[in-house]
Amino acid sequence: MEIKEIKKALLRGDSIRLTNHTLRRIAKRGYTKTDLISCILNGEITRLQTYRNRLSALIEGVDKDGLPMVVVVGYDFTKKTKFAIVTALPPIEEKFKRVI
């Protein structure tokens, strides 16, 4: 999984699926879909991880206001789209490059 293939999918207009979990989390954390897009387009993959035997990428970037943000993107196994945004969060732990 590479950032350029995720960005390409986004710029081509390919849908990147938002899970119900993601929609709940971004609403709770005050993010919008525009923030997710900004983070992906301006961010970089800082870590690949597996959760329940599924590969995902942590993308560290900035939201539409220029504040640090993290988006977790994984492959979409529903086959409707290539990628799914798993969650989005503020980088509040020291494991991230830019901590708020």
N, C-alpha and C positions, 0 to 999 in steps of 0.2 A: 504494500500500500504506500503510495507516494502522494505528496501534497499536490503535485501538478495534475495527477489524474482526478483528484477530488475537485480542484479548481476548474479543470476542463469540463467536468460533468456539470458543475454549477453554471459556468459561462455558456455552455451549449444549450442551457435551458432544460437539461435533464433534471428531473425531479430528484431531490435528495429527501427521502422520507423523514418526516418528524413523527416519532412515536408518541403515544399518549403520555408516557412518562416525561418525555422531553417537553411537551406542551405545558404540563403541570409545573415542571421545574423552572422553565423560563418565566412563566407568569409569576411564580412565587419569588423568583430572584430579580424580577424587574427587567428582564431582557425581552427584546422583540426579535422577530424574524430578521429584521435589518441588522441587528447586532450579530446574529449568527452568521449572516452573509459576510459582514465586514470582517469578523474574526477569521473566517476561512480564507477570504481573499487576501488579507494582509498578514496572515499568520504563517507559522511553520510547525511541522511535526517535530515535537520534542521527545516523544517517546511512543513506542509501540507496546501494547499490552494485550494480554489475553484474559478474558473473563468468560467462564463457562465454555471453554474451548473455542471462543470466537475472538478473532483479531480485531483490535480497534486502535485508532491513533489519537493521541492527545495533541490537539492543535492549539498552540498558544499564540494569541494575537491581541487585537484591540477591538472594542465595540465601536459603534458609530460615533461615540463621544471621545474616542481615543483612550479609553480606560482599559487596562489589562483584562483579558477574558480567556477562558479555556473552553473549547468545544471538543467533545469526544465523538468521533465518527467511526462507524464500523461498516462492514459489508452488510447489505440488506439481503437477508435470506428468504424474503417473501418473493423475490424475483420480480417485484413490480418496478423497482429501481435498483441501481447499482450500490448506492450508499444509503445509510440511515444515520441521522444524528441521534446519538444515544442520550447525551445530556450536555448541559452547558453550566459552567460554574465560575465564580470569581476565584482567581488564584490567591488563596489565603494561606496556603501552606508553603513551607520553605522548599519543597521539592520542585516548585515552579521557578522559571527564570525571572519573571517579574511578579513580585508579590505586592498585593495592596493591603 
